[in-house]
Amino acid sequence: MLNPQLNKHGELQHLLTIEGLPKAIVNHILDTASSFVGISDRDVKKVPLMRGKSVFNLFFENSTRTRTTFEIASKRLSADVINLNIQASSASKGESLLDTIDNLSAMHADMFVVRHAQSGAPYLIAKHLIDTKQPHVHVVNAGDGRHAHPTQGLLDMYTIRHYKKDFTNLTVAIVGDILHSRVARSDIHALTTLGVPEVRAIGPHTLLPGGLEQMGVRTFTNMDEGLKGVDVIIMLRLQNERMSGALLPSAQEYFKSYGLTPERLALAKPDAIVMHPGPMNRGVEIDSAVADGPQAVILPQVTFGIAVRMAVMSILAGNQG
């Protein structure tokens, strides 16, 4: 099973990662999202594309923003949404992940939106559904371990396309805790797939993973050098919950070297946009003057995220194995 994301016709069956996803499918998702953005402005914010379908949100790891936007997206597509309280579910009583999936599939689930602390958990579910011949059930990875967060990567690409139009003449800097960030990995795969000529990773040595150069990324440990002339800045939060050992001296020291201040932002192009997947740590990775300033597009990212997740789910629901 080389690419469990695609069915035998080359259509999207599951969304597990942006890595290896054909450029045509990435663009198809972004184009579909464009048609959904305006729904938020209607009096009736619904379309009937998933009426009668059941979407199960399986969040084995805490998340407010991602789970809420998936729930809103599902409801706007007219799907029935079931949020499982994992802490109170059978999984907390020792039931295996795949037994949980089998039981929910028996309740006629059509889609699982999965966030899990273990990298690869959504793959395991997708492979199980293929092995048990259930091509009508789809999996969306809402973040797995340090591995991938494909819908965040896609909504970031949608945001960049909205403000910059063309990917092929951009310099994009991703700043911060890249070592622990599944968002950074998804963004890097998406940016290179869409033809961005220069992707930069900026951070301290301790937070820059090996292998970035092989992915086509230029690395910088000096923030001022790395920000010179960039079109897009993607700030990442420090993933303290995933850090083992002392990788940084202190949050204050980190801000001194890698916090995005108005002075540092001035090193980028005058029309550069500032992005952040959230939640933000003000005064740690980003100054409030920047986060609330005219170049920040952090709240539009959240709005676009609903349309992008609608696009992913509607495309999956239309491809039945």
C-alpha positions in Angstrom: 0.0 0.0 0.0 2.2 2.8 -1.3 -0.2 5.7 -0.8 -3.2 4.8 1.3 -4.5 8.3 0.8 -5.5 7.6 -2.8 -8.0 5.1 -4.2 -7.4 3.0 -7.3 -8.6 6.0 -9.5 -6.0 8.3 -7.9 -8.7 10.2 -6.0 -8.4 11.3 -2.4 -9.6 8.5 -0.1 -8.1 9.7 3.2 -6.2 12.8 4.1 -3.2 11.7 6.2 -0.3 13.9 5.1 0.6 16.4 2.5 3.8 14.6 1.8 3.5 12.7 -1.5 0.1 14.3 -2.3 0.0 15.3 -6.0 0.0 19.0 -6.7 -3.2 18.7 -8.6 -5.0 17.4 -5.5 -3.6 20.1 -3.3 -4.8 22.8 -5.8 -8.2 21.0 -6.1 -8.7 21.3 -2.3 -7.7 25.0 -2.4 -10.0 25.7 -5.3 -12.9 23.9 -3.7 -12.3 25.9 -0.5 -12.6 29.1 -2.4 -16.2 28.1 -3.3 -17.0 27.6 0.4 -15.5 30.8 1.9 -18.6 32.9 1.0 -20.9 30.5 2.9 -19.9 32.1 6.2 -21.4 35.4 5.1 -24.9 33.9 4.3 -27.9 34.0 6.6 -28.2 30.2 6.2 -24.6 28.9 6.6 -25.3 25.4 5.2 -25.0 23.4 2.0 -26.4 19.8 1.7 -23.3 18.1 0.4 -23.0 15.7 3.4 -26.6 15.4 4.5 -27.2 12.0 6.1 -23.4 11.4 6.6 -22.0 10.8 10.1 -18.7 12.4 11.1 -17.0 11.2 14.3 -14.5 13.6 15.9 -11.9 11.4 17.7 -9.6 13.7 19.6 -7.2 11.6 21.7 -5.3 14.8 22.3 -6.7 18.1 23.5 -7.6 20.8 20.9 -10.1 23.5 21.0 -9.5 25.4 17.7 -9.1 22.4 15.4 -11.9 20.4 16.8 -14.3 23.4 16.8 -13.5 24.3 13.1 -14.0 20.6 12.1 -17.3 20.6 13.9 -18.4 23.8 12.3 -17.2 22.6 8.8 -19.2 19.3 9.2 -22.3 21.1 10.3 -22.1 23.6 7.4 -22.0 20.6 5.1 -25.1 19.3 6.8 -23.4 16.2 8.3 -24.3 14.7 11.7 -21.4 15.3 14.0 -20.5 13.1 17.0 -17.8 14.4 19.4 -16.4 11.5 21.3 -15.3 12.2 24.9 -12.2 10.1 24.8 -11.5 10.5 28.5 -14.9 8.9 29.3 -14.9 6.5 26.4 -14.1 2.8 26.1 -10.5 3.8 25.0 -9.9 4.9 28.6 -11.1 1.4 29.8 -8.4 -0.4 27.8 -10.2 -0.9 24.4 -7.8 -0.9 21.5 -7.8 1.9 18.9 -8.9 -0.4 16.1 -11.7 -2.0 18.3 -13.0 1.5 18.9 -13.0 2.1 15.1 -14.8 -1.2 14.5 -17.5 -0.4 17.0 -18.0 3.1 15.5 -18.0 1.7 12.0 -20.8 -0.6 13.1 -22.7 2.5 14.0 -22.4 3.5 10.3 -19.7 6.1 10.6 -18.8 7.7 7.3 -15.8 9.7 8.4 -13.3 9.8 11.3 -11.5 13.0 12.1 -8.5 11.9 14.2 -6.1 13.7 16.4 -3.6 11.5 18.3 -0.4 12.0 20.3 1.2 9.0 18.5 2.6 9.6 15.0 1.0 7.2 12.5 -2.3 6.6 14.3 -4.5 7.9 11.4 -2.5 5.7 9.0 -3.2 2.7 11.2 -6.9 3.4 11.1 -6.9 4.1 7.3 -5.0 0.8 6.6 -7.5 -1.1 8.9 -10.4 0.3 6.9 -8.8 -0.7 3.7 -8.0 -4.2 5.0 -11.5 -4.7 6.3 -12.9 -3.5 3.0 -14.7 -0.4 4.1 -13.8 2.1 1.3 -16.9 4.2 2.1 -15.3 5.3 5.5 -12.8 8.1 5.3 -10.1 9.3 7.7 -8.9 12.9 8.1 -5.7 13.4 10.1 -6.3 16.3 12.5 -2.7 16.1 13.8 -0.6 13.0 14.8 2.4 13.3 17.1 5.2 15.3 15.6 4.4 13.9 12.2 1.7 15.9 10.2 -1.2 18.3 10.4 -2.4 18.4 6.8 -5.5 20.6 7.1 -3.4 23.2 8.9 -0.9 23.0 6.1 -3.6 23.4 3.6 -5.3 26.3 5.3 -1.9 28.0 5.5 -1.5 27.5 1.8 -5.0 28.9 1.2 -4.1 32.0 3.3 -0.8 32.5 1.4 -2.6 32.2 -2.0 -5.3 34.6 -0.9 -2.8 37.3 -0.1 0.1 36.6 -2.4 -1.7 35.0 -5.4 1.3 33.2 -6.9 3.6 30.7 -5.0 6.3 30.6 -7.6 8.0 33.9 -6.7 7.9 33.8 -2.8 10.4 33.4 0.0 8.7 31.9 3.1 10.2 31.7 6.5 9.0 29.3 9.2 10.3 30.4 12.6 10.6 28.6 16.0 10.2 25.2 17.3 10.4 23.2 14.1 11.8 20.1 15.8 8.4 19.3 17.5 6.1 20.9 15.0 3.8 18.8 12.8 2.6 22.1 11.3 6.1 22.9 10.1 6.4 19.6 8.4 3.1 19.9 6.6 3.8 23.5 5.6 7.2 22.5 4.2 5.8 19.7 2.1 2.9 21.9 0.9 5.2 24.9 0.0 7.7 22.7 -2.0 4.8 20.9 -3.7 3.3 24.2 -4.8 6.6 25.4 -6.2 7.8 28.0 -3.6 11.4 28.6 -4.7 12.8 29.4 -1.2 11.6 28.0 2.1 13.6 29.0 5.2 13.6 27.5 8.7 14.7 29.8 11.5 15.4 28.7 15.1 18.0 27.7 17.6 20.1 24.6 16.7 18.3 22.7 19.4 15.0 23.2 17.7 16.0 22.6 14.1 15.8 18.9 13.1 18.3 17.2 10.9 17.3 16.6 7.3 15.8 20.0 6.5 18.3 20.7 3.7 17.3 17.4 2.1 13.7 18.7 2.1 14.9 21.8 0.1 14.9 24.1 3.1 17.5 26.8 4.0 18.2 26.9 7.7 19.2 30.0 9.8 20.0 30.3 13.5 20.2 34.1 13.2 16.7 35.5 13.1 17.7 38.8 11.6 19.5 37.1 8.7 16.7 34.7 8.1 14.0 37.3 7.8 15.7 39.5 5.3 13.5 40.0 2.2 10.9 37.3 3.0 7.3 37.5 1.8 5.6 35.3 4.4 6.5 34.6 8.0 5.0 31.6 9.7 5.6 31.8 13.5 5.4 28.6 15.6 4.7 28.3 19.3 7.1 26.5 21.6 5.8 23.0 22.0 6.7 22.7 25.7 4.4 19.7 26.1 6.5 17.7 23.6 10.0 18.8 24.8 12.1 16.5 26.8 15.1 18.0 28.5 16.2 21.7 28.6 16.3 22.7 25.0 16.1 26.5 25.7 17.5 28.7 28.5 14.2 30.5 29.2 11.2 32.0 27.4 12.6 35.5 27.9 15.9 34.5 26.3 14.0 32.9 23.5 12.0 36.0 22.8 15.2 38.1 22.8 16.7 35.9 20.0 13.6 34.6 18.1 10.6 36.7 19.1 8.9 38.5 16.2 9.0 42.2 17.1 8.1 45.2 14.9 11.9 45.9 14.4 12.4 42.3 13.1 9.3 42.4 10.9 10.8 45.5 9.2 13.6 43.3 7.8 11.1 41.4 5.7 9.4 42.9 2.6 7.1 45.8 3.3 4.1 43.8 2.3 5.1 40.6 4.1 2.3 38.8 6.0 2.6 37.2 9.4 0.9 33.9 10.1 0.6 31.7 13.2 -1.2 28.4 13.6 -2.2 29.2 17.2 -2.5 29.3 20.1 -0.1 32.2 20.3 2.3 32.8 23.2 2.5 36.6 23.2 5.8 37.8 24.5 7.4 34.4 23.8 7.4 34.0 20.0 5.5 37.1 18.9 5.1 40.6 20.1 1.5 41.8 20.6 2.3 44.8 18.4 2.9 42.4 15.5 0.1 39.9 16.4 -2.4 42.7 16.4 -0.8 44.7 13.6 -1.8 45.3 10.0 0.5 42.6 8.6 -0.9 39.8 10.7 -3.4 37.5 9.0 -3.8 35.2 12.0 -7.6 35.5 12.4 -8.3 35.2 8.7 -6.3 31.9 8.9 -8.9 30.6 11.4 -11.8 31.7 9.1 -10.2 30.1 6.0 -9.6 27.0 8.0 -13.4 26.3 8.1 -13.7 26.5 4.3 -10.6 24.3 3.8 -11.9 21.6 6.1 -15.2 21.8 4.4 -13.4 21.3 1.1 -11.4 18.2 2.4 -14.5 16.5 3.8 -16.7 17.2 0.8 -14.1 15.9 -1.6 -13.6 12.7 0.5 -17.3 12.1 0.8 -17.7 12.3 -3.0 -15.0 9.7 -3.6 -16.4 6.3 -2.5 -13.5 3.9 -2.8 
